[in-house]
């Protein structure tokens, strides 16, 4: 099939998929006749392609890709799984086994790297935010369901898997062999910096992260810390609930976040004064690998004016995702509710934009997306951490400009 025809088929298939899903939603709201008229348009275009184009396309071969393309347009973490893939997903989703430590989303039809868990095989191989996974085990990831890709990457610790990666720092796709391991989340670390600045790094949100950060803060206060820096860079794993617990350590009262969706009533999460542990001045560090629970915490601390946020815009991932079974035995894995900042911004859509924006020492080049372009900072000298340097300035002298 020619590239031109393939593009046309994918486009029309996507429109048809949109029509089918829209029709399913309209079962709940039959009065929306405008959407039904759009379905008629899609059907007419498809009929002309099938009857009048130079050759008849095989629509079945692109259905999976079309559905995933549709889902990606509204939710970069969504997936459509056919019946066989869904069975495999259910079999493996709770299995305790090895992995490579990649946190992924869909970008432009391919798998985009949200981040690599620090210390994981993917991190040791140099994979980072903004990279694109082109193939897994020789299978092209174009239109591959995200959930299915995660199944392929998992496996027995000690086994290997080959992937190919596209990145701006590579001239062409680079093949990388990763050895699966039992990926461990990084532990919370602490140190006392100059000028009585206590530094706490939480590179993942886990069940004990909030308690570990609390212990680190108390230890730093005993050492003489008069101000704090909370480093949430590369913290891409962990639930929003864990982010709420973390934010509550520093917020005595008020709204931390809220959750809502079409079928999920709004639920507010308020700070519990009994859980707040310190009133010391605070700066939070973020980068493009900050996602999930860490974003919820950063958004709450920024909106409540409890902390300045220094660094890069976060990735954008804070929602409740559920598998919704389909009639043919497959499933759609879709966000059914999103977490919002106290000011009402959907974190998954709007990200967390720092009050003081600073690029990392080696900025990650990314394909431009919609929205105002960010002004890049010049590369920092090797070994220098410009975000931390700026954070120390802000927490000791205050933000300028």
C-alpha positions in Angstrom: 0.0 0.0 0.0 1.4 3.4 -0.9 2.3 5.9 1.8 -0.4 8.3 0.5 -3.0 5.6 0.7 -1.8 4.5 4.1 -2.1 8.0 5.4 -5.5 8.4 4.0 -6.7 5.1 5.5 -5.4 6.0 8.9 -7.0 9.4 8.8 -10.4 8.1 7.8 -10.2 5.2 10.2 -9.5 7.6 13.0 -12.5 9.6 12.0 -14.6 6.4 11.9 -13.3 5.4 15.3 -14.2 8.8 16.6 -17.7 8.4 15.2 -18.1 5.0 16.8 -16.9 6.2 20.2 -19.0 9.3 20.0 -22.0 7.2 19.1 -21.4 5.0 22.2 -21.3 8.1 24.4 -24.4 9.5 22.7 -26.4 6.5 24.0 -26.4 8.5 27.2 -27.5 11.7 25.5 -29.6 11.0 22.4 -30.6 14.6 22.1 -27.2 15.6 20.7 -28.1 15.5 17.0 -25.1 17.5 15.8 -22.8 14.6 16.7 -25.0 12.2 14.8 -24.7 14.4 11.7 -21.0 14.2 12.0 -21.2 10.4 12.1 -23.1 10.5 8.8 -20.4 12.6 7.2 -17.7 10.1 8.3 -19.7 7.2 6.9 -20.2 9.0 3.6 -16.5 9.7 3.2 -15.6 6.2 4.1 -18.1 4.8 1.6 -16.6 6.9 -1.2 -13.1 5.7 -0.4 -14.2 2.1 -0.4 -16.1 2.5 -3.7 -14.2 5.2 -5.7 -10.5 5.2 -4.7 -8.0 3.5 -6.9 -7.7 0.5 -4.6 -9.8 -0.7 -1.7 -7.9 -0.3 1.6 -7.8 -3.0 4.4 -9.4 -1.1 7.2 -9.1 -4.0 9.6 -5.3 -3.7 9.6 -5.4 -0.1 10.8 -8.2 -0.2 13.3 -6.0 -0.8 16.3 -3.7 2.1 15.3 -6.6 4.4 14.6 -8.2 3.7 18.0 -5.0 4.3 19.8 -4.4 7.5 17.8 -7.9 8.7 18.8 -7.2 8.0 22.5 -3.8 9.6 22.4 -5.4 12.8 21.1 -7.3 13.2 24.4 -5.1 11.2 26.9 -1.4 10.4 26.3 -1.6 7.6 28.9 -4.6 5.9 27.4 -4.7 2.5 25.5 -7.0 0.4 23.5 -6.3 -3.3 23.9 -7.9 -6.0 21.7 -9.2 -9.2 23.4 -5.9 -11.1 23.4 -3.9 -8.1 24.6 -6.4 -7.4 27.3 -6.1 -11.0 28.6 -2.4 -10.6 28.7 -2.7 -7.3 30.5 -4.9 -8.8 33.2 -2.5 -11.7 33.6 0.5 -9.5 34.0 -0.6 -6.2 35.5 -0.1 -7.4 39.1 2.7 -9.8 38.5 5.8 -9.3 40.5 8.7 -9.4 38.0 11.5 -7.4 36.6 11.4 -4.3 34.4 13.7 -1.7 32.9 12.4 1.4 34.8 10.9 3.3 31.9 7.9 5.6 32.5 6.2 6.0 29.2 3.4 8.0 27.5 2.2 8.2 23.9 3.5 11.1 21.7 2.9 11.5 18.1 1.9 7.9 17.8 5.1 6.6 19.3 6.2 5.9 22.9 7.6 8.9 24.6 9.8 8.6 27.7 8.4 10.5 30.6 11.5 9.6 32.6 13.7 6.7 33.6 13.5 5.7 37.3 16.9 6.8 38.9 19.2 3.8 39.2 17.1 1.6 36.9 18.5 -0.2 33.8 17.0 2.4 31.6 18.6 5.2 33.6 22.0 3.5 33.6 21.7 3.2 29.8 21.2 7.0 29.6 17.6 7.2 28.6 15.8 10.3 29.6 12.8 12.6 29.3 11.9 13.4 25.7 13.5 10.2 24.1 11.2 8.2 21.8 11.2 4.4 21.8 10.9 3.3 18.1 10.9 -0.4 18.5 10.6 -3.0 21.3 11.9 -6.5 20.5 11.9 -5.4 16.8 8.2 -4.5 16.9 7.5 -0.9 15.8 5.9 1.1 18.6 4.0 3.3 16.1 0.4 3.0 17.3 1.3 0.3 19.8 -1.0 0.4 22.9 0.9 1.9 25.8 -0.3 -0.8 28.2 0.9 -3.5 25.8 4.3 -1.8 25.5 4.7 -2.0 29.3 3.8 -5.7 29.1 6.6 -6.3 26.5 9.2 -4.4 28.6 8.5 -6.5 31.7 10.0 -9.9 32.3 12.2 -12.1 34.4 15.0 -10.3 36.2 18.3 -11.0 34.5 16.7 -11.4 31.1 17.4 -8.9 28.3 15.3 -6.9 25.9 16.4 -4.9 22.9 14.8 -1.5 22.1 15.7 1.2 19.6 15.6 4.8 20.7 15.2 8.1 18.8 16.7 11.1 20.5 18.0 14.5 19.4 21.5 13.6 20.7 21.6 10.6 18.3 22.0 11.0 14.6 19.8 8.0 14.0 17.9 5.4 15.9 20.1 3.7 18.4 19.7 0.0 19.5 20.1 -0.5 23.2 20.0 -3.8 25.1 18.6 -3.6 28.6 18.8 -6.2 31.3 15.6 -6.4 33.3 15.9 -6.1 37.1 13.7 -5.7 40.1 13.5 -1.9 40.0 13.9 -0.2 43.3 12.6 3.3 44.0 15.3 5.7 45.1 15.4 6.4 48.9 14.8 9.9 50.2 18.1 11.6 50.8 19.1 14.7 52.8 22.0 17.0 53.4 22.7 20.4 55.0 24.0 22.9 52.6 25.7 26.3 53.2 23.7 29.1 54.7 21.6 26.8 56.9 19.7 25.4 53.8 18.4 21.9 54.3 18.1 19.8 51.1 15.8 16.8 50.7 15.5 14.8 47.5 12.6 12.5 46.8 13.1 11.0 43.3 10.0 8.8 43.6 6.7 8.8 45.5 6.3 5.5 47.4 4.2 4.3 50.4 6.8 5.6 52.9 8.0 8.8 51.0 6.0 11.3 53.1 7.2 9.7 56.3 10.8 9.6 55.1 10.7 13.2 54.0 9.2 14.1 57.4 12.1 12.3 59.2 14.6 14.0 56.9 13.2 17.5 57.6 13.2 16.9 61.4 16.8 15.7 61.2 17.9 18.8 59.2 16.1 21.1 61.6 18.1 19.5 64.5 21.3 20.2 62.4 20.4 23.8 62.2 18.5 24.2 59.0 16.5 27.5 58.8 15.2 27.0 55.2 14.4 24.0 53.0 14.7 22.8 49.4 12.6 19.9 48.3 13.9 18.3 45.1 11.2 16.5 43.1 13.1 16.3 39.8 12.9 13.0 38.1 10.2 11.9 40.5 7.9 10.3 37.9 6.4 7.4 39.8 3.9 7.4 42.6 0.2 8.0 43.2 -1.5 11.3 43.7 -2.4 10.2 47.2 1.2 10.0 48.0 1.7 13.5 46.6 -1.1 14.7 48.8 0.6 13.2 51.9 3.8 14.9 50.9 2.2 18.4 50.4 0.4 18.1 53.8 3.8 18.0 55.6 4.2 21.7 54.7 0.6 22.9 54.4 -1.4 23.4 57.6 -4.8 24.3 56.1 -6.7 24.7 52.8 -7.2 22.8 49.7 -4.4 20.6 48.5 -6.1 19.2 45.3 -9.4 18.0 44.0 -10.5 15.2 41.8 -13.3 15.1 39.3 -14.5 13.6 36.0 -17.7 13.2 34.0 -18.7 10.1 36.0 -16.7 10.9 39.1 -18.1 13.5 41.5 -15.7 16.2 42.7 -13.7 15.2 45.7 -11.7 17.7 47.7 -8.6 16.9 49.6 -8.0 19.3 52.4 -4.9 19.7 54.5 -4.9 18.1 58.0 -3.2 20.6 60.4 -2.1 17.6 62.6 0.1 16.3 59.7 2.0 19.6 59.0 5.6 19.4 60.4 7.3 22.6 59.6 6.9 26.3 58.8 10.4 26.9 57.4 10.7 28.7 54.1 10.5 26.2 51.2 11.5 26.0 47.6 10.5 23.0 45.4 12.6 21.8 42.4 10.9 20.3 39.3 11.9 19.3 35.8 10.3 17.7 32.8 10.6 14.3 34.5 8.5 15.3 37.4 5.1 13.6 37.1 2.2 12.0 39.0 2.2 12.4 42.8 5.1 14.8 42.7 3.2 17.1 40.5 0.2 17.1 42.8 2.5 18.1 45.7 4.3 20.8 43.7 1.0 22.3 42.4 -0.4 22.4 45.9 2.6 24.1 47.4 2.8 26.6 44.6 -0.8 27.6 44.6 -1.1 27.8 48.3 2.0 30.2 48.2 3.7 27.9 50.7 6.6 27.5 48.3 8.3 28.9 45.3 8.8 26.3 42.5 12.1 26.5 40.6 13.1 24.6 37.5 11.3 23.3 34.4 7.6 22.7 33.6 6.5 19.3 34.8 5.5 16.4 32.5 1.7 16.4 33.1 0.3 13.1 34.6 -2.2 13.2 37.4 -5.4 11.2 36.8 -7.3 8.1 37.7 -7.2 5.6 34.9 -9.4 2.5 34.6 -9.9 -0.3 32.1 -13.3 -0.1 30.5 -14.2 -3.5 28.9 -15.6 -3.5 25.3 -18.1 -5.9 23.8 -15.5 -7.8 21.7 -13.5 -8.7 24.9 -10.9 -5.9 24.7 -10.7 -2.8 26.8 -10.1 0.9 26.8 -7.7 2.1 29.5 -8.7 5.7 30.0 -8.5 8.6 32.5 -11.9 8.8 34.1 -11.0 11.7 36.4 -8.2 14.2 36.7 -6.5 15.9 39.7 -6.6 19.7 39.8 -4.4 22.3 41.4 -6.1 24.4 44.1 -6.5 27.2 41.5 -8.5 24.9 39.3 -5.9 23.8 36.6 -6.0 20.2 35.5 -2.4 19.0 36.2 -2.4 16.5 33.3 -3.3 19.3 30.8 -1.6 22.3 32.2 1.4 20.8 34.0 3.0 22.7 36.8 4.8 25.8 35.6 7.5 27.0 38.0 7.3 30.5 39.5 11.1 30.7 38.6 11.9 28.9 35.4 15.4 27.5 34.9 16.6 24.9 32.4 18.7 22.0 33.5 22.4 21.9 32.6 21.7 19.8 29.5 18.3 20.9 28.2 16.2 18.2 26.6 15.3 19.1 23.0 11.7 18.4 22.3 9.3 18.7 19.4 7.4 21.9 19.7 3.9 21.6 21.1 1.1 24.1 21.1 1.4 27.0 23.5 3.9 29.8 24.0 7.5 28.8 23.5 9.8 28.7 26.5 12.9 30.8 26.4 15.8 28.4 26.8 18.6 29.2 29.2 22.2 28.8 28.0 23.9 25.5 28.8 25.5 25.5 32.2 29.2 24.5 32.7 29.8 20.8 33.2 29.0 19.6 36.7 27.0 22.6 37.6 23.4 22.3 38.7 21.7 25.6 37.6 18.3 24.7 39.1 19.7 23.9 42.5 21.9 27.0 42.4 18.9 29.2 41.6 16.9 27.5 44.3 19.5 28.3 46.9 19.4 31.9 45.8 15.6 32.1 46.0 15.3 30.4 49.4 18.0 32.6 50.9 17.4 35.9 49.2 13.9 35.6 47.7 12.7 35.5 44.1 13.7 38.5 42.0 11.9 40.0 39.0 
